[in-house]
Amino acid sequence: MTSGMGEPYMLPRDTQESQRLDAQHEYFRQLSYGHLVHPSIPARQLHAVADVATGTGLWLRQLADELTLPRPGQGEKPSFVGFDISQQQFPPADSLPAQMKFVVHDMVNTFPAEYHEMFDLVNVRLVTYAVKASDLDRVLRNITQLLKPGGYLQWQETDAGDCWGHPETPTVTAWANYVMAEKVDRGLLPGIAAPLVKSILSLPATIPEGYQNPVSWSKEMMRLIHLETVSTLDHPSPAVEADKKMVVMKVAIFLLTSRINRKSGELDRESSTSGKAEKLGEEIKSMNETLEAIQRGGDMNSSWNFDMTWIVARKAIPVDISKGWMTIKKPPA
């Protein structure tokens, strides 16, 4: 299914896109220094993990492979749940381990009560092309509702505005401007990272009278544990540089094609003699020229870089003031 204006998501959901998503996941794992979970999160203490906007579920499946290895002193295996608005890219149910499932759910809506405060970790990645600006705070509240007290939120994002040419080229600049314009037209944020961090830090927590929150000693819901910008430029992993062209070209083509298709539909509905039709025709012609330059693999691909924002935050833990809090705040490994 190709997303239209009824849904803000800018990318298709087909076999080709599933393959691209899996390749993109492997690339982002290399960009994340090989980590599925940031080192600040105690991975061996995770008993329930959710992946929101899971797509093909590859991140969740790889983490399950790592966390279900034999662990001394551990009894029941961890559980894993992937959520997505569409099941089109889910892996076959008969290929999944018993402790894993995938659930159709729109993160704009409150998650079913059975999942509230269930998870030690919730992972989110690259929803900037799916979450409307007006929905960001609501989405964040819904996601944090999934976390247990003291649970961790891991979130990674990159935007068209986080890309640049090194040195700057007309193709890179034109592509980024067109994609950011398309995001705004669809009600999306041109850049999600800064508003997201602000929203995370402003979520209020309900700390009852007689309780305290040793995670941050404040009345905020989340404490920012880690905030990092990871760049493809001069990255220590050779794979990041080697695979950059492939990853960039595929997503650049999909995103720009999304705008070309929508604008072409607008042109079809316009009178051929109207001034708007002329402007649309000029924009479509210019976008197709940019698309052709990308497909030719010209200067854009040899000079393209981008930044990824990596966020880790931890949920408040209300603790009775008469009780000890140190081991609650930092359980022994």
C-alpha positions as CSV (number, residue, x, y, z in Angstrom):
1,M,0.0,0.0,0.0
2,T,1.3,3.4,-0.9
3,S,0.5,6.0,1.7
4,G,-1.7,8.9,0.7
5,M,-2.6,12.2,2.3
6,G,-5.2,10.4,4.5
7,E,-2.2,9.0,6.3
8,P,1.0,11.0,7.0
9,Y,3.4,8.1,6.4
10,M,5.5,8.9,3.3
11,L,6.8,5.4,2.4
12,P,5.2,2.3,0.8
13,R,4.6,-1.0,2.5
14,D,5.5,-3.8,0.1
15,T,8.2,-6.5,-0.3
16,Q,10.7,-4.1,-1.8
17,E,10.2,-1.7,1.1
18,S,10.5,-4.5,3.6
19,Q,13.9,-5.4,2.1
20,R,15.0,-1.8,2.2
21,L,13.9,-1.5,5.9
22,D,15.9,-4.6,6.8
23,A,19.0,-3.2,5.0
24,Q,18.4,0.1,6.7
25,H,18.2,-1.6,10.1
26,E,21.6,-3.3,9.6
27,Y,23.1,0.0,8.6
28,F,21.7,1.8,11.7
29,R,23.0,-1.0,13.9
30,Q,26.5,-0.2,12.4
31,L,25.9,3.5,12.9
32,S,25.0,2.7,16.6
33,Y,28.5,1.1,17.0
34,G,27.0,-2.4,16.7
35,H,24.5,-1.9,19.6
36,L,20.8,-2.8,19.5
37,V,20.4,-1.3,22.9
38,H,22.4,1.6,24.2
39,P,25.1,0.6,26.8
40,S,23.5,2.9,29.4
41,I,20.5,0.5,29.4
42,P,21.1,-2.7,31.5
43,A,20.2,-5.1,28.7
44,R,20.6,-8.2,30.9
45,Q,17.9,-7.0,33.2
46,L,15.3,-6.6,30.5
47,H,12.4,-9.0,30.9
48,A,9.8,-7.4,28.6
49,V,10.6,-5.3,25.5
50,A,8.4,-3.5,23.0
51,D,9.2,-2.1,19.6
52,V,6.8,0.6,18.4
53,A,6.5,1.2,14.7
54,T,8.3,-2.1,14.3
55,G,7.9,-2.6,10.5
56,T,9.5,-6.0,9.7
57,G,10.4,-6.5,13.4
58,L,14.0,-7.2,12.6
59,W,15.3,-5.1,15.5
60,L,13.1,-7.0,17.9
61,R,13.9,-10.4,16.5
62,Q,17.7,-9.7,16.7
63,L,17.4,-8.5,20.3
64,A,15.3,-11.6,21.2
65,D,18.2,-13.8,19.8
66,E,20.6,-12.0,22.1
67,L,18.5,-11.8,25.3
68,T,17.2,-15.4,25.1
69,L,20.7,-16.9,25.2
70,P,21.4,-18.8,28.4
71,R,21.7,-16.4,31.4
72,P,22.9,-17.7,34.7
73,G,20.3,-17.4,37.4
74,Q,17.6,-16.4,35.0
75,G,14.3,-18.3,34.9
76,E,11.5,-17.3,32.5
77,K,12.6,-16.0,29.1
78,P,12.0,-12.3,28.3
79,S,8.9,-11.4,26.3
80,F,8.9,-9.3,23.1
81,V,6.0,-7.3,21.5
82,G,6.1,-5.4,18.2
83,F,3.5,-2.8,17.5
84,D,2.7,-1.2,14.1
85,I,-0.2,0.5,12.4
86,S,-0.1,-2.1,9.6
87,Q,0.6,-5.9,9.7
88,Q,1.7,-5.9,6.0
89,Q,5.4,-6.1,6.9
90,F,5.1,-8.4,10.0
91,P,7.1,-11.7,9.8
92,P,5.0,-14.9,9.5
93,A,3.5,-15.8,12.8
94,D,4.7,-19.4,12.5
95,S,8.3,-18.2,12.3
96,L,8.2,-16.5,15.7
97,P,9.4,-17.9,19.1
98,A,6.7,-18.5,21.7
99,Q,7.6,-15.4,23.7
100,M,7.2,-13.0,20.7
101,K,4.2,-11.5,19.1
102,F,3.2,-8.6,16.8
103,V,0.2,-6.4,17.3
104,V,-1.6,-4.0,15.0
105,H,-1.9,-0.7,16.8
106,D,-1.8,3.0,15.9
107,M,0.5,4.8,18.4
108,V,-1.6,7.9,18.2
109,N,-4.2,6.0,20.2
110,T,-3.9,4.7,23.7
111,F,-2.4,1.2,23.8
112,P,-4.6,-1.6,25.2
113,A,-4.6,-1.7,29.1
114,E,-3.0,-5.1,29.1
115,Y,0.3,-3.5,27.9
116,H,0.3,-0.6,30.3
117,E,3.4,-0.6,32.6
118,M,4.5,-3.9,31.1
119,F,7.8,-3.2,29.5
120,D,11.4,-2.6,30.8
121,L,12.3,-1.1,27.4
122,V,10.4,0.5,24.6
123,N,12.3,1.1,21.4
124,V,11.2,3.6,18.7
125,R,13.1,4.5,15.5
126,L,12.5,6.7,12.5
127,V,8.9,7.7,13.0
128,T,9.6,11.3,11.8
129,Y,7.9,10.4,8.4
130,A,4.8,9.1,10.2
131,V,4.0,11.3,13.3
132,K,2.2,14.5,12.7
133,A,3.4,17.6,14.6
134,S,0.0,17.8,16.4
135,D,0.3,14.2,17.5
136,L,3.8,14.1,18.9
137,D,2.9,14.8,22.6
138,R,0.1,12.3,22.5
139,V,2.2,9.6,20.9
140,L,4.9,10.2,23.5
141,R,2.4,9.9,26.4
142,N,1.0,6.7,24.9
143,I,4.5,5.2,24.5
144,T,5.6,6.1,28.0
145,Q,2.4,4.5,29.4
146,L,3.8,1.2,28.2
147,L,6.9,1.5,30.5
148,K,7.2,0.0,33.9
149,P,8.3,2.5,36.6
150,G,12.1,2.8,36.0
151,G,11.7,1.5,32.4
152,Y,13.8,2.8,29.6
153,L,12.8,4.6,26.4
154,Q,15.3,4.3,23.4
155,W,14.5,6.5,20.4
156,Q,16.6,7.2,17.2
157,E,15.7,9.7,14.5
158,T,17.2,11.4,11.4
159,D,15.5,13.9,9.1
160,A,16.0,15.3,5.7
161,G,17.2,18.4,7.4
162,D,19.9,16.3,9.2
163,C,21.5,15.5,5.8
164,W,24.1,17.6,4.1
165,G,26.5,17.5,1.2
166,H,30.2,17.5,1.9
167,P,30.8,19.8,0.1
168,E,27.3,21.0,-0.5
169,T,25.8,20.2,-3.9
170,P,22.6,21.5,-5.6
171,T,21.2,17.9,-5.7
172,V,21.5,17.4,-2.0
173,T,20.0,20.8,-1.2
174,A,17.1,20.4,-3.7
175,W,16.3,17.0,-2.3
176,A,16.2,18.1,1.3
177,N,14.1,21.1,0.6
178,Y,11.5,19.1,-1.4
179,V,11.3,16.4,1.3
180,M,11.0,18.9,4.2
181,A,8.3,20.8,2.2
182,E,6.4,17.5,1.7
183,K,6.6,16.8,5.4
184,V,5.1,20.1,6.3
185,D,2.4,19.7,3.7
186,R,1.5,16.4,5.4
187,G,1.4,17.9,8.9
188,L,4.7,16.4,9.9
189,L,7.5,18.2,11.6
190,P,10.4,19.3,9.3
191,G,12.7,18.1,12.1
192,I,11.5,15.9,15.0
193,A,14.6,15.6,17.3
194,A,14.5,19.0,19.1
195,P,10.7,19.0,19.7
196,L,10.9,15.3,20.8
197,V,13.6,16.0,23.4
198,K,11.6,19.0,24.7
199,S,8.4,16.8,25.0
200,I,10.3,14.0,26.8
201,L,11.6,16.5,29.4
202,S,8.2,18.2,29.9
203,L,6.1,15.1,30.6
204,P,4.7,15.4,34.1
205,A,4.6,12.5,36.5
206,T,2.1,11.8,39.3
207,I,4.1,11.4,42.4
208,P,1.7,10.8,45.3
209,E,2.1,12.6,48.6
210,G,4.6,10.9,50.8
211,Y,6.5,9.5,47.8
212,Q,9.7,10.5,46.0
213,N,11.2,9.9,42.6
214,P,14.9,8.8,42.9
215,V,15.3,8.5,39.2
216,S,15.5,12.3,38.9
217,W,14.3,13.8,42.2
218,S,11.7,15.7,40.3
219,K,8.1,15.6,39.3
220,E,8.9,15.0,35.6
221,M,7.9,11.6,34.1
222,M,11.2,11.0,32.3
223,R,14.9,11.6,33.0
224,L,17.2,12.1,30.0
225,I,19.9,9.5,30.4
226,H,21.7,9.9,27.1
227,L,21.5,12.3,24.2
228,E,24.0,11.9,21.3
229,T,24.3,13.0,17.7
230,V,26.0,10.2,15.7
231,S,27.3,11.3,12.3
232,T,28.1,9.2,9.2
233,L,31.0,11.6,8.6
234,D,34.3,10.2,10.0
235,H,32.4,7.3,11.7
236,P,34.8,4.7,13.1
237,S,33.0,1.8,11.4
238,P,34.2,1.1,7.8
239,A,30.7,-0.4,7.1
240,V,29.1,3.0,7.7
241,E,31.1,4.6,4.9
242,A,30.9,1.6,2.6
243,D,27.2,1.2,2.7
244,K,26.2,4.8,3.0
245,K,25.5,5.3,-0.8
246,M,23.2,2.3,-1.0
247,V,21.1,3.3,2.1
248,V,20.9,7.0,1.1
249,M,20.0,6.4,-2.5
250,K,17.1,4.1,-1.7
251,V,15.4,6.2,0.9
252,A,16.1,9.5,-1.1
253,I,14.3,8.0,-4.2
254,F,11.3,6.8,-2.1
255,L,10.8,10.1,-0.3
256,L,11.1,12.3,-3.3
257,T,8.9,10.0,-5.4
258,S,6.3,10.4,-2.7
259,R,6.1,14.1,-3.3
260,I,6.2,13.8,-7.1
261,N,3.3,11.4,-7.0
262,R,1.2,13.6,-4.8
263,K,1.9,16.7,-6.7
264,S,1.2,14.9,-10.0
265,G,-2.2,14.0,-8.6
266,E,-2.8,17.6,-7.8
267,L,-1.9,18.6,-11.3
268,D,-4.3,16.0,-12.8
269,R,-7.1,17.7,-10.8
270,E,-6.2,21.2,-11.9
271,S,-7.4,23.0,-15.0
272,S,-4.6,23.0,-17.6
273,T,-5.0,26.8,-18.0
274,S,-4.8,27.7,-14.4
275,G,-1.8,29.5,-12.9
276,K,-1.5,26.8,-10.2
277,A,-1.2,24.1,-12.9
278,E,1.7,25.9,-14.4
279,K,3.5,26.2,-11.1
280,L,2.8,22.6,-10.3
281,G,4.2,21.5,-13.7
282,E,7.4,23.5,-13.1
283,E,7.9,22.0,-9.7
284,I,7.2,18.4,-10.9
285,K,9.7,18.9,-13.7
286,S,12.4,20.2,-11.3
287,M,11.7,17.3,-8.9
288,N,12.0,14.8,-11.7
289,E,15.4,16.3,-12.7
290,T,16.6,16.0,-9.1
291,L,15.3,12.4,-9.0
292,E,17.2,11.5,-12.2
293,A,20.4,13.0,-10.7
294,I,20.0,10.8,-7.7
295,Q,19.3,7.7,-9.8
296,R,22.4,8.4,-11.9
297,G,24.4,8.4,-8.7
298,G,26.0,11.7,-9.4
299,D,27.6,14.1,-6.9
300,M,24.9,13.6,-4.3
301,N,25.9,10.1,-3.5
302,S,29.6,10.8,-3.3
303,S,29.1,13.6,-0.8
304,W,26.0,12.7,1.2
305,N,26.2,12.5,5.1
306,F,23.6,12.6,7.8
307,D,23.3,12.9,11.6
308,M,21.3,10.5,13.8
309,T,19.9,11.6,17.1
310,W,20.1,8.9,19.8
311,I,17.9,9.4,22.9
312,V,17.7,7.3,26.0
313,A,15.4,8.3,28.9
314,R,14.1,6.6,32.0
315,K,10.7,6.6,33.6
316,A,10.1,7.9,37.1
317,I,9.9,5.4,40.1
318,P,7.5,6.6,42.9
319,V,9.0,5.3,46.2
320,D,7.6,5.7,49.6
321,I,9.8,8.2,51.5
322,S,10.1,5.8,54.4
323,K,11.8,3.1,52.2
324,G,15.3,2.8,50.9
325,W,15.8,4.0,47.4
326,M,19.3,3.3,46.3
327,T,18.9,-0.3,45.1
328,I,15.6,0.7,43.5
329,K,17.3,3.4,41.6
330,K,20.2,1.2,40.6
331,P,19.5,-2.5,40.9
332,P,22.6,-4.7,41.2
333,A,23.6,-6.4,37.9
